[in-house]
């Protein structure tokens, strides 16, 4: 069976790896935390989702851990949900029975798929008093002969080179939005240029940008991140390996 990757919106990605369907950081509500409205329609509605077998959560920020969406996923599909250390309590709160909690470097295998929790350069916290009391991470997903790296949220860091040495990455899903003002976001989010450099560090075959164009969470124009990614990819000679998807578009490998 073939593999495909669909950008639903923001950091919500549908991975179809053979017979396995996996969602990352699912958010299909109209707002983030009742404050930030959706500015682009999700690429797939909830009703259009295939049966979901696994869900990955990268950290507990409201634009990545959406309890309303998770409740609906639990009622409809009852998948395995993988959380970083300290975040699984949210999954149990909404009723998931199949919950896995991983620290950096730890792996979980099920039904021909291996998920490895890997570092991110970010922070966690849903309230002013719980900053960094839980882990934040990325994931490497290996199934059906394909290796996908989902970075979640991350600033640029040396570990991208290390991940490239540990894994033969076919597709890197890297965030490109929310980088202005720089004094707020530098070190926790990547600029488009830094994301292209991270892709090169990883040695991945393909790069799909994520985390842009759906919610207004920073000061740069909503349309700017993919423009800058294209420019940097062209300058680096890798434009044919960078695939900028709009919500609902699919890349097949």
Secondary structure, 3 states (H helix, E strand, C coil): CCEEEEEEECCEEEEEECCEEEEECCCCCCEECCCEEECCCCCCCHHHCCCCCEEECCCCCCCCCCHHHHHHHHHHCCCEEEEECCCHHHHHHCCCCCEEEECCCCEEEECCEEEEEECCCCCCCCCCCCCCCCCCCEEEEEECCEEEEECCCCCCCCHHHHHHHHCCCCEEEEECCCCCCHHHHECCECCHHHHHHHHHHHCCCEEEEECCCCECCCCCCCCHHHHHHHHHHHHHCCHHHECCCCCCCEEEC
